Amino acid sequence: MTYQVFTKDGCSVAVCSSLDSAMEKAKALDQFVTIKSADGFEVVGMFGVDSVKNGLCPDGIKYNWDKSARIGRVKKNF
């Protein structure tokens, strides 16, 4: 199976033979991308953003998500 990597404006920038290689290409681009396969698989986002240091995301944007600020009550199944 092949995976195609597209930029935000819809330009195809890579055709990869595995999802791992498509993800690596997406991380190297350092921008919002879409990865698609012929069988309908699609994933979008900016890959490689996986850490918060000193309250900031890798791109410098302040990370302030707080579970207590979520809307709605958490449902627990007992």
MODELLER restraints for C-alpha pairs under 7 A, 6 or more apart:
rsr = mdl.restraints
at = mdl.atoms
rsr.add(forms.Gaussian(group=physical.xy_distance, feature=features.Distance(at['CA:1:A'], at['CA:17:A']), mean=6.26, stdev=0.5))
rsr.add(forms.Gaussian(group=physical.xy_distance, feature=features.Distance(at['CA:1:A'], at['CA:18:A']), mean=7.00, stdev=0.5))
rsr.add(forms.Gaussian(group=physical.xy_distance, feature=features.Distance(at['CA:2:A'], at['CA:15:A']), mean=6.61, stdev=0.5))
rsr.add(forms.Gaussian(group=physical.xy_distance, feature=features.Distance(at['CA:2:A'], at['CA:16:A']), mean=5.56, stdev=0.5))
rsr.add(forms.Gaussian(group=physical.xy_distance, feature=features.Distance(at['CA:2:A'], at['CA:17:A']), mean=4.61, stdev=0.5))
rsr.add(forms.Gaussian(group=physical.xy_distance, feature=features.Distance(at['CA:2:A'], at['CA:18:A']), mean=6.23, stdev=0.5))
rsr.add(forms.Gaussian(group=physical.xy_distance, feature=features.Distance(at['CA:2:A'], at['CA:37:A']), mean=6.06, stdev=0.5))
rsr.add(forms.Gaussian(group=physical.xy_distance, feature=features.Distance(at['CA:3:A'], at['CA:15:A']), mean=5.69, stdev=0.5))
rsr.add(forms.Gaussian(group=physical.xy_distance, feature=features.Distance(at['CA:3:A'], at['CA:16:A']), mean=5.14, stdev=0.5))
rsr.add(forms.Gaussian(group=physical.xy_distance, feature=features.Distance(at['CA:3:A'], at['CA:17:A']), mean=6.30, stdev=0.5))
rsr.add(forms.Gaussian(group=physical.xy_distance, feature=features.Distance(at['CA:3:A'], at['CA:18:A']), mean=6.49, stdev=0.5))
rsr.add(forms.Gaussian(group=physical.xy_distance, feature=features.Distance(at['CA:3:A'], at['CA:19:A']), mean=6.38, stdev=0.5))
rsr.add(forms.Gaussian(group=physical.xy_distance, feature=features.Distance(at['CA:3:A'], at['CA:22:A']), mean=6.39, stdev=0.5))
rsr.add(forms.Gaussian(group=physical.xy_distance, feature=features.Distance(at['CA:3:A'], at['CA:35:A']), mean=6.44, stdev=0.5))
rsr.add(forms.Gaussian(group=physical.xy_distance, feature=features.Distance(at['CA:3:A'], at['CA:36:A']), mean=5.51, stdev=0.5))
rsr.add(forms.Gaussian(group=physical.xy_distance, feature=features.Distance(at['CA:3:A'], at['CA:37:A']), mean=4.66, stdev=0.5))
rsr.add(forms.Gaussian(group=physical.xy_distance, feature=features.Distance(at['CA:4:A'], at['CA:12:A']), mean=6.80, stdev=0.5))
rsr.add(forms.Gaussian(group=physical.xy_distance, feature=features.Distance(at['CA:4:A'], at['CA:14:A']), mean=5.73, stdev=0.5))
rsr.add(forms.Gaussian(group=physical.xy_distance, feature=features.Distance(at['CA:4:A'], at['CA:15:A']), mean=4.51, stdev=0.5))
rsr.add(forms.Gaussian(group=physical.xy_distance, feature=features.Distance(at['CA:4:A'], at['CA:16:A']), mean=6.28, stdev=0.5))
rsr.add(forms.Gaussian(group=physical.xy_distance, feature=features.Distance(at['CA:4:A'], at['CA:35:A']), mean=5.55, stdev=0.5))
rsr.add(forms.Gaussian(group=physical.xy_distance, feature=features.Distance(at['CA:4:A'], at['CA:36:A']), mean=5.27, stdev=0.5))
rsr.add(forms.Gaussian(group=physical.xy_distance, feature=features.Distance(at['CA:4:A'], at['CA:37:A']), mean=6.31, stdev=0.5))
rsr.add(forms.Gaussian(group=physical.xy_distance, feature=features.Distance(at['CA:5:A'], at['CA:12:A']), mean=5.78, stdev=0.5))
rsr.add(forms.Gaussian(group=physical.xy_distance, feature=features.Distance(at['CA:5:A'], at['CA:13:A']), mean=5.76, stdev=0.5))
rsr.add(forms.Gaussian(group=physical.xy_distance, feature=features.Distance(at['CA:5:A'], at['CA:14:A']), mean=5.17, stdev=0.5))
rsr.add(forms.Gaussian(group=physical.xy_distance, feature=features.Distance(at['CA:5:A'], at['CA:15:A']), mean=6.44, stdev=0.5))
rsr.add(forms.Gaussian(group=physical.xy_distance, feature=features.Distance(at['CA:5:A'], at['CA:22:A']), mean=6.53, stdev=0.5))
rsr.add(forms.Gaussian(group=physical.xy_distance, feature=features.Distance(at['CA:5:A'], at['CA:33:A']), mean=6.73, stdev=0.5))
rsr.add(forms.Gaussian(group=physical.xy_distance, feature=features.Distance(at['CA:5:A'], at['CA:34:A']), mean=5.78, stdev=0.5))
rsr.add(forms.Gaussian(group=physical.xy_distance, feature=features.Distance(at['CA:5:A'], at['CA:35:A']), mean=4.57, stdev=0.5))
rsr.add(forms.Gaussian(group=physical.xy_distance, feature=features.Distance(at['CA:5:A'], at['CA:36:A']), mean=6.65, stdev=0.5))
rsr.add(forms.Gaussian(group=physical.xy_distance, feature=features.Distance(at['CA:6:A'], at['CA:12:A']), mean=4.34, stdev=0.5))
rsr.add(forms.Gaussian(group=physical.xy_distance, feature=features.Distance(at['CA:6:A'], at['CA:13:A']), mean=5.75, stdev=0.5))
rsr.add(forms.Gaussian(group=physical.xy_distance, feature=features.Distance(at['CA:6:A'], at['CA:33:A']), mean=5.52, stdev=0.5))
rsr.add(forms.Gaussian(group=physical.xy_distance, feature=features.Distance(at['CA:6:A'], at['CA:34:A']), mean=5.09, stdev=0.5))
rsr.add(forms.Gaussian(group=physical.xy_distance, feature=features.Distance(at['CA:6:A'], at['CA:35:A']), mean=6.32, stdev=0.5))
rsr.add(forms.Gaussian(group=physical.xy_distance, feature=features.Distance(at['CA:7:A'], at['CA:13:A']), mean=6.98, stdev=0.5))
rsr.add(forms.Gaussian(group=physical.xy_distance, feature=features.Distance(at['CA:7:A'], at['CA:32:A']), mean=6.58, stdev=0.5))
rsr.add(forms.Gaussian(group=physical.xy_distance, feature=features.Distance(at['CA:7:A'], at['CA:33:A']), mean=4.68, stdev=0.5))
rsr.add(forms.Gaussian(group=physical.xy_distance, feature=features.Distance(at['CA:7:A'], at['CA:34:A']), mean=6.51, stdev=0.5))
rsr.add(forms.Gaussian(group=physical.xy_distance, feature=features.Distance(at['CA:8:A'], at['CA:32:A']), mean=5.92, stdev=0.5))
rsr.add(forms.Gaussian(group=physical.xy_distance, feature=features.Distance(at['CA:8:A'], at['CA:33:A']), mean=5.56, stdev=0.5))
rsr.add(forms.Gaussian(group=physical.xy_distance, feature=features.Distance(at['CA:16:A'], at['CA:22:A']), mean=5.48, stdev=0.5))
rsr.add(forms.Gaussian(group=physical.xy_distance, feature=features.Distance(at['CA:26:A'], at['CA:33:A']), mean=6.62, stdev=0.5))
rsr.add(forms.Gaussian(group=physical.xy_distance, feature=features.Distance(at['CA:26:A'], at['CA:47:A']), mean=6.16, stdev=0.5))
rsr.add(forms.Gaussian(group=physical.xy_distance, feature=features.Distance(at['CA:27:A'], at['CA:47:A']), mean=5.05, stdev=0.5))
rsr.add(forms.Gaussian(group=physical.xy_distance, feature=features.Distance(at['CA:27:A'], at['CA:48:A']), mean=5.34, stdev=0.5))
rsr.add(forms.Gaussian(group=physical.xy_distance, feature=features.Distance(at['CA:30:A'], at['CA:46:A']), mean=6.85, stdev=0.5))
rsr.add(forms.Gaussian(group=physical.xy_distance, feature=features.Distance(at['CA:31:A'], at['CA:46:A']), mean=5.59, stdev=0.5))
rsr.add(forms.Gaussian(group=physical.xy_distance, feature=features.Distance(at['CA:32:A'], at['CA:45:A']), mean=5.18, stdev=0.5))
rsr.add(forms.Gaussian(group=physical.xy_distance, feature=features.Distance(at['CA:32:A'], at['CA:46:A']), mean=4.43, stdev=0.5))
rsr.add(forms.Gaussian(group=physical.xy_distance, feature=features.Distance(at['CA:33:A'], at['CA:44:A']), mean=5.75, stdev=0.5))
rsr.add(forms.Gaussian(group=physical.xy_distance, feature=features.Distance(at['CA:33:A'], at['CA:45:A']), mean=5.62, stdev=0.5))
rsr.add(forms.Gaussian(group=physical.xy_distance, feature=features.Distance(at['CA:33:A'], at['CA:46:A']), mean=6.24, stdev=0.5))
rsr.add(forms.Gaussian(group=physical.xy_distance, feature=features.Distance(at['CA:34:A'], at['CA:42:A']), mean=6.93, stdev=0.5))
rsr.add(forms.Gaussian(group=physical.xy_distance, feature=features.Distance(at['CA:34:A'], at['CA:43:A']), mean=5.75, stdev=0.5))
rsr.add(forms.Gaussian(group=physical.xy_distance, feature=features.Distance(at['CA:34:A'], at['CA:44:A']), mean=4.32, stdev=0.5))
rsr.add(forms.Gaussian(group=physical.xy_distance, feature=features.Distance(at['CA:34:A'], at['CA:45:A']), mean=6.63, stdev=0.5))
rsr.add(forms.Gaussian(group=physical.xy_distance, feature=features.Distance(at['CA:35:A'], at['CA:42:A']), mean=5.60, stdev=0.5))
rsr.add(forms.Gaussian(group=physical.xy_distance, feature=features.Distance(at['CA:35:A'], at['CA:43:A']), mean=5.32, stdev=0.5))
rsr.add(forms.Gaussian(group=physical.xy_distance, feature=features.Distance(at['CA:35:A'], at['CA:44:A']), mean=6.31, stdev=0.5))
rsr.add(forms.Gaussian(group=physical.xy_distance, feature=features.Distance(at['CA:36:A'], at['CA:42:A']), mean=4.48, stdev=0.5))
rsr.add(forms.Gaussian(group=physical.xy_distance, feature=features.Distance(at['CA:36:A'], at['CA:43:A']), mean=6.72, stdev=0.5))
rsr.add(forms.Gaussian(group=physical.xy_distance, feature=features.Distance(at['CA:49:A'], at['CA:58:A']), mean=6.50, stdev=0.5))
rsr.add(forms.Gaussian(group=physical.xy_distance, feature=features.Distance(at['CA:51:A'], at['CA:57:A']), mean=6.51, stdev=0.5))
rsr.add(forms.Gaussian(group=physical.xy_distance, feature=features.Distance(at['CA:51:A'], at['CA:58:A']), mean=6.85, stdev=0.5))
rsr.add(forms.Gaussian(group=physical.xy_distance, feature=features.Distance(at['CA:52:A'], at['CA:58:A']), mean=6.77, stdev=0.5))
rsr.add(forms.Gaussian(group=physical.xy_distance, feature=features.Distance(at['CA:55:A'], at['CA:62:A']), mean=5.96, stdev=0.5))
rsr.add(forms.Gaussian(group=physical.xy_distance, feature=features.Distance(at['CA:55:A'], at['CA:63:A']), mean=5.48, stdev=0.5))
rsr.add(forms.Gaussian(group=physical.xy_distance, feature=features.Distance(at['CA:56:A'], at['CA:62:A']), mean=4.54, stdev=0.5))
rsr.add(forms.Gaussian(group=physical.xy_distance, feature=features.Distance(at['CA:56:A'], at['CA:63:A']), mean=5.29, stdev=0.5))
rsr.add(forms.Gaussian(group=physical.xy_distance, feature=features.Distance(at['CA:57:A'], at['CA:63:A']), mean=6.06, stdev=0.5))
